[in-house]
Amino acid sequence: MSPDQESVRKERIVYKLVLTGGPCSGKTTGQARLSTFFENLGWKVYRVPETATTLFSGGIRFPDLTPEAQDKFQENLIKVMIATESTFFDLAEA
């Protein structure tokens, strides 16, 4: 990496915005509007997929899980979430 590229990389700031809320509370709509707003400012916007939805769309039905399996689901949900977010943040900082 050239000194100029290193200088630009050090100046890069990554902002992280978290949307929370229950089902049908407007998170997806808000995400789309915020993405459009910041992209129109010329910012690069990364959107981390919602982890539970990813797992559910893969066939997992939480109500069908035993209490022990529900605990394991929550444990793995956090693992996948952290890994996915770390990947997006690493790429945003690159």
Backbone as JSON Lines, residues from 0, in Angstrom:
{"i":0,"aa":"M","n":[0.84,-1.17,0.0],"ca":[0.0,0.0,0.0],"c":[0.89,1.24,0.0]}
{"i":1,"aa":"S","n":[0.6,2.18,-0.88],"ca":[1.4,3.41,-0.97],"c":[1.1,4.3,0.23]}
{"i":2,"aa":"P","n":[2.0,5.25,0.53],"ca":[1.75,6.18,1.64],"c":[0.44,6.96,1.47]}
{"i":3,"aa":"D","n":[0.11,7.32,0.22],"ca":[-1.15,8.05,-0.02],"c":[-2.35,7.18,0.31]}
{"i":4,"aa":"Q","n":[-2.29,5.92,-0.1],"ca":[-3.39,5.0,0.19],"c":[-3.52,4.77,1.69]}
{"i":5,"aa":"E","n":[-2.39,4.65,2.37],"ca":[-2.4,4.45,3.82],"c":[-3.01,5.65,4.52]}
{"i":6,"aa":"S","n":[-2.71,6.85,4.04],"ca":[-3.27,8.07,4.62],"c":[-4.78,8.11,4.47]}
{"i":7,"aa":"V","n":[-5.26,7.76,3.29],"ca":[-6.7,7.75,3.05],"c":[-7.37,6.7,3.94]}
{"i":8,"aa":"R","n":[-6.74,5.54,4.07],"ca":[-7.31,4.46,4.88],"c":[-7.42,4.89,6.34]}
{"i":9,"aa":"K","n":[-6.41,5.57,6.86],"ca":[-6.43,6.01,8.25],"c":[-7.51,7.05,8.49]}
{"i":10,"aa":"E","n":[-7.86,7.83,7.47],"ca":[-8.86,8.88,7.62],"c":[-10.28,8.36,7.49]}
{"i":11,"aa":"R","n":[-10.44,7.14,7.03],"ca":[-11.78,6.57,6.82],"c":[-12.48,6.41,8.17]}
{"i":12,"aa":"I","n":[-13.7,6.89,8.23],"ca":[-14.52,6.74,9.43],"c":[-15.7,5.86,9.07]}
{"i":13,"aa":"V","n":[-15.95,4.87,9.88],"ca":[-17.09,3.98,9.67],"c":[-18.11,4.25,10.77]}
{"i":14,"aa":"Y","n":[-19.29,4.65,10.36],"ca":[-20.38,4.86,11.31],"c":[-21.25,3.62,11.34]}
{"i":15,"aa":"K","n":[-21.71,3.27,12.51],"ca":[-22.57,2.1,12.68],"c":[-23.91,2.57,13.24]}
{"i":16,"aa":"L","n":[-24.96,2.23,12.55],"ca":[-26.31,2.63,12.95],"c":[-27.11,1.35,13.17]}
{"i":17,"aa":"V","n":[-27.75,1.25,14.31],"ca":[-28.52,0.06,14.65],"c":[-30.0,0.42,14.73]}
{"i":18,"aa":"L","n":[-30.82,-0.35,14.03],"ca":[-32.27,-0.18,14.1],"c":[-32.84,-1.34,14.91]}
{"i":19,"aa":"T","n":[-33.63,-1.03,15.92],"ca":[-34.25,-2.08,16.72],"c":[-35.75,-1.87,16.77]}
{"i":20,"aa":"G","n":[-36.45,-2.93,17.07],"ca":[-37.9,-2.84,17.2],"c":[-38.53,-4.2,16.97]}
{"i":21,"aa":"G","n":[-39.75,-4.31,17.35],"ca":[-40.48,-5.55,17.18],"c":[-40.91,-5.76,15.75]}
{"i":22,"aa":"P","n":[-41.59,-6.88,15.51],"ca":[-42.1,-7.16,14.16],"c":[-43.01,-6.04,13.67]}
{"i":23,"aa":"C","n":[-42.89,-5.7,12.42],"ca":[-43.73,-4.68,11.77],"c":[-43.61,-3.3,12.41]}
{"i":24,"aa":"S","n":[-42.43,-3.01,12.97],"ca":[-42.24,-1.7,13.6],"c":[-41.59,-0.68,12.68]}
{"i":25,"aa":"G","n":[-41.27,-1.1,11.43],"ca":[-40.73,-0.16,10.47],"c":[-39.22,-0.22,10.27]}
{"i":26,"aa":"K","n":[-38.58,-1.25,10.8],"ca":[-37.11,-1.35,10.66],"c":[-36.68,-1.44,9.2]}
{"i":27,"aa":"T","n":[-37.35,-2.28,8.43],"ca":[-36.97,-2.47,7.02],"c":[-37.23,-1.2,6.23]}
{"i":28,"aa":"T","n":[-38.37,-0.57,6.46],"ca":[-38.69,0.69,5.78],"c":[-37.69,1.78,6.18]}
{"i":29,"aa":"G","n":[-37.4,1.86,7.46],"ca":[-36.43,2.85,7.94],"c":[-35.05,2.61,7.36]}
{"i":30,"aa":"Q","n":[-34.66,1.34,7.27],"ca":[-33.35,1.01,6.7],"c":[-33.26,1.46,5.25]}
{"i":31,"aa":"A","n":[-34.3,1.21,4.49],"ca":[-34.3,1.61,3.07],"c":[-34.21,3.12,2.94]}
{"i":32,"aa":"R","n":[-34.97,3.83,3.73],"ca":[-34.95,5.31,3.66],"c":[-33.61,5.87,4.09]}
{"i":33,"aa":"L","n":[-33.06,5.34,5.18],"ca":[-31.76,5.82,5.64],"c":[-30.66,5.5,4.63]}
{"i":34,"aa":"S","n":[-30.71,4.31,4.04],"ca":[-29.72,3.94,3.03],"c":[-29.76,4.91,1.86]}
{"i":35,"aa":"T","n":[-30.96,5.18,1.37],"ca":[-31.11,6.11,0.25],"c":[-30.6,7.5,0.62]}
{"i":36,"aa":"F","n":[-30.94,7.96,1.8],"ca":[-30.52,9.29,2.25],"c":[-28.99,9.4,2.24]}
{"i":37,"aa":"F","n":[-28.32,8.44,2.89],"ca":[-26.87,8.52,2.99],"c":[-26.17,8.24,1.67]}
{"i":38,"aa":"E","n":[-26.73,7.36,0.85],"ca":[-26.15,7.12,-0.48],"c":[-26.26,8.38,-1.34]}
{"i":39,"aa":"N","n":[-27.34,9.13,-1.2],"ca":[-27.48,10.39,-1.94],"c":[-26.48,11.44,-1.49]}
{"i":40,"aa":"L","n":[-25.94,11.28,-0.28],"ca":[-24.87,12.16,0.19],"c":[-23.5,11.72,-0.33]}
{"i":41,"aa":"G","n":[-23.48,10.58,-1.02],"ca":[-22.24,10.05,-1.55],"c":[-21.55,9.05,-0.64]}
{"i":42,"aa":"W","n":[-22.21,8.63,0.41],"ca":[-21.64,7.66,1.34],"c":[-21.83,6.25,0.8]}
{"i":43,"aa":"K","n":[-20.9,5.38,1.13],"ca":[-21.05,3.95,0.85],"c":[-21.83,3.36,2.03]}
{"i":44,"aa":"V","n":[-22.92,2.7,1.75],"ca":[-23.79,2.16,2.8],"c":[-23.79,0.63,2.72]}
{"i":45,"aa":"Y","n":[-23.47,-0.01,3.83],"ca":[-23.56,-1.46,3.94],"c":[-24.73,-1.78,4.87]}
{"i":46,"aa":"R","n":[-25.5,-2.79,4.51],"ca":[-26.66,-3.19,5.32],"c":[-26.47,-4.64,5.74]}
{"i":47,"aa":"V","n":[-26.28,-4.85,7.03],"ca":[-26.09,-6.2,7.56],"c":[-27.45,-6.88,7.63]}
{"i":48,"aa":"P","n":[-27.59,-8.05,7.01],"ca":[-28.89,-8.74,7.06],"c":[-29.27,-9.1,8.49]}
{"i":49,"aa":"E","n":[-30.55,-9.08,8.76],"ca":[-31.05,-9.43,10.09],"c":[-30.87,-10.93,10.29]}
{"i":50,"aa":"T","n":[-30.12,-11.3,11.31],"ca":[-29.67,-12.67,11.48],"c":[-30.8,-13.66,11.73]}
{"i":51,"aa":"A","n":[-31.74,-13.32,12.59],"ca":[-32.83,-14.26,12.89],"c":[-33.62,-14.57,11.62]}
{"i":52,"aa":"T","n":[-33.89,-13.56,10.81],"ca":[-34.62,-13.78,9.56],"c":[-33.84,-14.72,8.64]}
{"i":53,"aa":"T","n":[-32.53,-14.54,8.59],"ca":[-31.69,-15.42,7.77],"c":[-31.83,-16.87,8.24]}
{"i":54,"aa":"L","n":[-31.77,-17.09,9.54],"ca":[-31.88,-18.45,10.07],"c":[-33.29,-19.01,9.86]}
{"i":55,"aa":"F","n":[-34.31,-18.18,10.09],"ca":[-35.68,-18.65,9.89],"c":[-35.95,-18.98,8.43]}
{"i":56,"aa":"S","n":[-35.41,-18.18,7.52],"ca":[-35.63,-18.44,6.1],"c":[-34.9,-19.7,5.64]}
{"i":57,"aa":"G","n":[-33.97,-20.17,6.46],"ca":[-33.28,-21.42,6.17],"c":[-34.03,-22.64,6.67]}
{"i":58,"aa":"G","n":[-35.21,-22.43,7.26],"ca":[-36.05,-23.54,7.66],"c":[-36.21,-23.75,9.15]}
{"i":59,"aa":"I","n":[-35.5,-23.0,9.96],"ca":[-35.62,-23.15,11.41],"c":[-36.96,-22.55,11.87]}
{"i":60,"aa":"R","n":[-37.7,-23.34,12.63],"ca":[-38.97,-22.85,13.21],"c":[-38.79,-22.84,14.73]}
{"i":61,"aa":"F","n":[-38.62,-21.65,15.27],"ca":[-38.33,-21.5,16.7],"c":[-39.38,-22.18,17.57]}
{"i":62,"aa":"P","n":[-40.7,-22.03,17.29],"ca":[-41.7,-22.67,18.15],"c":[-41.58,-24.2,18.19]}
{"i":63,"aa":"D","n":[-41.0,-24.8,17.16],"ca":[-40.86,-26.25,17.11],"c":[-39.66,-26.76,17.91]}
{"i":64,"aa":"L","n":[-38.79,-25.87,18.34],"ca":[-37.58,-26.27,19.05],"c":[-37.88,-26.58,20.51]}
{"i":65,"aa":"T","n":[-37.16,-27.55,21.05],"ca":[-37.26,-27.83,22.48],"c":[-36.65,-26.66,23.25]}
{"i":66,"aa":"P","n":[-36.93,-26.54,24.55],"ca":[-36.29,-25.46,25.31],"c":[-34.76,-25.48,25.21]}
{"i":67,"aa":"E","n":[-34.18,-26.67,25.21],"ca":[-32.73,-26.77,25.08],"c":[-32.28,-26.3,23.69]}
{"i":68,"aa":"A","n":[-33.03,-26.68,22.67],"ca":[-32.69,-26.25,21.31],"c":[-32.91,-24.75,21.13]}
{"i":69,"aa":"Q","n":[-33.89,-24.18,21.83],"ca":[-34.1,-22.73,21.78],"c":[-32.9,-22.0,22.38]}
{"i":70,"aa":"D","n":[-32.37,-22.53,23.48],"ca":[-31.17,-21.94,24.07],"c":[-30.0,-22.02,23.08]}
{"i":71,"aa":"K","n":[-29.85,-23.18,22.43],"ca":[-28.78,-23.37,21.45],"c":[-28.97,-22.42,20.26]}
{"i":72,"aa":"F","n":[-30.24,-22.23,19.85],"ca":[-30.54,-21.29,18.77],"c":[-30.05,-19.89,19.14]}
{"i":73,"aa":"Q","n":[-30.39,-19.43,20.34],"ca":[-29.99,-18.09,20.78],"c":[-28.47,-17.96,20.82]}
{"i":74,"aa":"E","n":[-27.81,-19.0,21.31],"ca":[-26.34,-18.99,21.37],"c":[-25.75,-18.86,19.97]}
{"i":75,"aa":"N","n":[-26.26,-19.64,19.04],"ca":[-25.75,-19.6,17.67],"c":[-26.17,-18.34,16.94]}
{"i":76,"aa":"L","n":[-27.33,-17.8,17.25],"ca":[-27.77,-16.53,16.67],"c":[-26.73,-15.45,16.96]}
{"i":77,"aa":"I","n":[-26.29,-15.37,18.21],"ca":[-25.29,-14.37,18.59],"c":[-23.97,-14.62,17.85]}
{"i":78,"aa":"K","n":[-23.56,-15.88,17.75],"ca":[-22.31,-16.19,17.04],"c":[-22.37,-15.75,15.58]}
{"i":79,"aa":"V","n":[-23.47,-16.08,14.92],"ca":[-23.62,-15.72,13.51],"c":[-23.69,-14.2,13.36]}
{"i":80,"aa":"M","n":[-24.42,-13.54,14.26],"ca":[-24.57,-12.08,14.21],"c":[-23.21,-11.4,14.35]}
{"i":81,"aa":"I","n":[-22.43,-11.82,15.32],"ca":[-21.11,-11.21,15.53],"c":[-20.21,-11.44,14.32]}
{"i":82,"aa":"A","n":[-20.21,-12.66,13.8],"ca":[-19.36,-12.97,12.63],"c":[-19.78,-12.16,11.41]}
{"i":83,"aa":"T","n":[-21.09,-12.06,11.18],"ca":[-21.59,-11.32,10.02],"c":[-21.27,-9.84,10.14]}
{"i":84,"aa":"E","n":[-21.55,-9.26,11.32],"ca":[-21.26,-7.84,11.52],"c":[-19.77,-7.57,11.39]}
{"i":85,"aa":"S","n":[-18.94,-8.42,11.94],"ca":[-17.49,-8.23,11.84],"c":[-17.03,-8.24,10.39]}
{"i":86,"aa":"T","n":[-17.61,-9.12,9.59],"ca":[-17.26,-9.18,8.17],"c":[-17.61,-7.88,7.47]}
{"i":87,"aa":"F","n":[-18.82,-7.37,7.69],"ca":[-19.23,-6.12,7.06],"c":[-18.36,-4.96,7.53]}
{"i":88,"aa":"F","n":[-18.05,-4.89,8.84],"ca":[-17.24,-3.79,9.35],"c":[-15.82,-3.85,8.8]}
{"i":89,"aa":"D","n":[-15.25,-5.07,8.71],"ca":[-13.91,-5.21,8.13],"c":[-13.89,-4.7,6.69]}
{"i":90,"aa":"L","n":[-14.91,-5.06,5.92],"ca":[-14.97,-4.61,4.52],"c":[-15.2,-3.11,4.42]}
{"i":91,"aa":"A","n":[-15.99,-2.56,5.32],"ca":[-16.23,-1.11,5.3],"c":[-14.96,-0.33,5.63]}
{"i":92,"aa":"E","n":[-14.13,-0.91,6.48],"ca":[-12.89,-0.23,6.87],"c":[-11.76,-0.44,5.87]}
{"i":93,"aa":"A","n":[-11.93,-1.37,4.94],"ca":[-10.86,-1.69,3.97],"c":[-10.74,-0.61,2.91]}
